[in-house]
Amino acid sequence: MITDGLATAFQSKRLTFRALEDNEADRDFLFTQIENDPVSTALANPAMVVPRSSKSAQALVSELAKSTLAVIVCLTPEAAAPRDVPPQGTALPSMPAPPTPPPSTPTPTSALTPIGFMFLGWGGTPPDRAQHRCTELGLQLVAAFQGQGYGAEAVDWGVDWAFRFGGLHRVTIKTVGYNARAQHLYARLGFVEEGRSREAHWHDRKWYDVVSYGMLEGEWAKLRGLEE
């Protein structure tokens, strides 16, 4: 059926992507775990590295809410993680094939552990530019959850959403010249380096390039083996 696979459309292997809420819990998470981490800010945010107030988290929520897509990236509870099962359509030895499972029930927000946020189309796409079907992806993870493959998993989910459901043709992503890990990651995921804004980022008394990457719908389809 055309809806096959939609039951887990908001999940990847280890992550669940839920809507950003303008509530105390999400504002507190962004304020304590994201906004006031100077290392994370220096790696993923072009804003000046300064201590931030709770009003900053509120402003971030308000701006994210205008985006094409804004989600909190969460760890899926172990209890909800898929168990090792034979390939689909393979019966267990000496047993009939299991029945088709009922539609999945969304995991309660309280059972999810937030580890970051992701957006597509920061601040929203102006109506007079929608015809270009181009958007920028941004991701920021809590420091304790970096370096474990969650960033790659989240970005992969983000581009899948953009081209499967968002009707987009092109997704861009940027990083600063000193973030070598991000540059390696984006290239490994299939993004193409499209250019550099030379010495456009000032950090700790030095100038750095801003490196821009892009992925086209056709490139994504080839990576996923979906070429027509």
VOSENU-473491 format. One line per 10 residues: number of its first residue (from 1); their letters; for each residue x, y, z negated of C-alpha. Coordinates in pm, whole numbers. Each point is the difference from the previous one (the first is absolute). Layout:
NUM> A> X/Y/Z; ... .
This chain:
1> MITDGLATAF> 0/0/0; 104/360/55; -10/57/-376; 236/-288/-81; 273/127/-229; -186/310/-117; -56/-145/-348; 367/70/-72; 32/316/210; 109/202/-304 .
11> QSKRLTFRAL> 266/-247/-109; 342/-117/109; 197/-293/-138; 67/156/-340; -178/334/9; -350/143/-14; -77/342/145; -283/185/-171; -142/346/49; 158/287/-186 .
21> EDNEADRDFL> -239/130/-268; -20/351/-139; -14/-128/-357; 215/15/-312; 161/-340/56; 128/77/351; 105/353/-88; 189/-128/-305; 171/-270/208; 115/251/261 .
31> FTQIENDPVS> 110/250/-265; 200/-239/-220; 128/-258/250; 41/193/325; 2/378/-31; 251/18/-287; 251/-253/131; 277/217/150; 172/-294/173; -318/-114/176 .
41> TALANPAMVV> -80/359/93; 344/55/149; -33/-313/215; -359/34/121; -120/355/-45; 137/314/169; -128/215/-288; 245/163/-238; 112/-217/-291; -159/172/-300 .
51> PRSSKSAQAL> -190/-118/-310; -367/-17/92; -310/72/-202; -326/-193/-4; -139/262/239; 248/-124/257; -153/-348/-14; -345/152/45; 123/196/303; 153/-319/142 .
61> VSELAKSTLA> -329/-188/-39; -191/284/163; 236/12/299; 11/-378/40; -379/-10/1; 5/197/327; 223/-258/171; -123/-249/257; 80/-277/-247; 119/29/-359 .
71> VIVCLTPEAA> 47/-309/-214; 152/-106/-328; 239/-289/58; -59/-269/-262; 143/-336/-94; -260/-271/53; -52/-199/-324; 167/-340/-5; -336/-160/-67; -128/141/330 .
81> APRDVPPQGT> 308/-99/200; -61/-267/264; 108/-351/-98; 212/-227/220; -243/-176/230; 41/-195/326; -38/192/328; -357/98/81; -196/-292/144; 226/-267/-156 .
91> ALPSMPAPPT> -183/-234/-238; 158/-109/-327; 119/-364/-3; -282/-244/-74; -239/288/-55; -244/188/225; 95/345/114; -101/263/-256; -319/197/68; 14/353/133 .
101> PPPSTPTPTS> 57/228/-301; -257/269/-82; 81/363/82; 265/134/-235; -93/236/-281; 212/315/-33; 240/-11/-294; -104/247/-272; 219/310/-6; 80/-62/-366 .
111> ALTPIGFMFL> 169/-329/95; 234/163/251; 343/142/-84; 68/324/194; 356/28/133; -25/293/241; -208/182/258; -12/16/378; -166/232/248; -61/32/371 .
121> GWGGTPPDRA> -58/349/137; 103/226/-289; -266/264/-56; -218/-129/282; 16/38/377; -142/327/141; -292/-74/235; 174/173/290; 296/-243/-33; -191/-323/-48 .
131> QHRCTELGLQ> 26/-83/371; 373/-72/-43; -79/-294/-234; 329/52/-184; 58/-6/-373; 280/-2/-255; 38/-268/-265; 138/76/-345; 75/-233/-289; 134/44/-351 .
141> LVAAFQGQGY> 55/-285/-246; 77/-3/-372; 375/-48/-50; -41/-328/-190; -168/-158/304; 244/117/266; 245/-236/165; -235/-299/-23; -154/6/345; -319/179/-103 .
151> GAEAVDWGVD> 83/302/214; 32/-211/314; -322/-182/-82; -187/326/-54; 128/165/318; -88/-310/203; -353/12/-141; -21/373/73; 90/-33/368; -232/-301/34 .
161> WAFRFGGLHR> -286/211/-136; 91/292/228; -14/-205/319; -271/-253/-94; -253/227/-171; 119/360/24; -13/23/379; 347/155/4; 256/-15/279; 315/114/-177 .
171> VTIKTVGYNA> 127/-11/-360; 299/202/-114; 206/-14/-317; 289/214/-125; 284/-23/-248; 302/203/-104; 348/-76/126; 130/-121/-337; -276/-263/-34; 183/-275/188 .
181> RAQHLYARLG> -224/-271/-143; -313/159/147; 168/42/338; 97/-366/7; -350/-104/-107; -183/201/265; 225/-130/277; -46/-357/-124; -380/40/2; 5/105/365 .
191> FVEEGRSREA> -1/380/-20; 209/181/260; 222/291/-101; -134/294/200; 219/286/-114; 161/197/-277; -64/344/-136; 358/94/-69; 84/132/-346; -367/58/-74 .
201> HWHDRKWYDV> 7/-134/-358; 189/169/-283; 87/-220/-298; 255/44/-278; 211/257/185; 11/-190/330; -192/3/327; -146/-322/142; -182/-96/319; -366/-100/-2 .
211> VSYGMLEGEW> -33/-320/207; -326/-63/187; -128/-343/106; -302/-103/203; -193/-310/99; -241/-18/293; -309/-217/13; 150/-211/279; 321/-53/-197; -200/-109/-303 .
221> AKLRGLEE> -207/-242/211; 320/-154/138; 141/-43/-350; -320/-174/-111; -22/-215/315; -321/170/112; 97/118/348; -280/-27/253 .
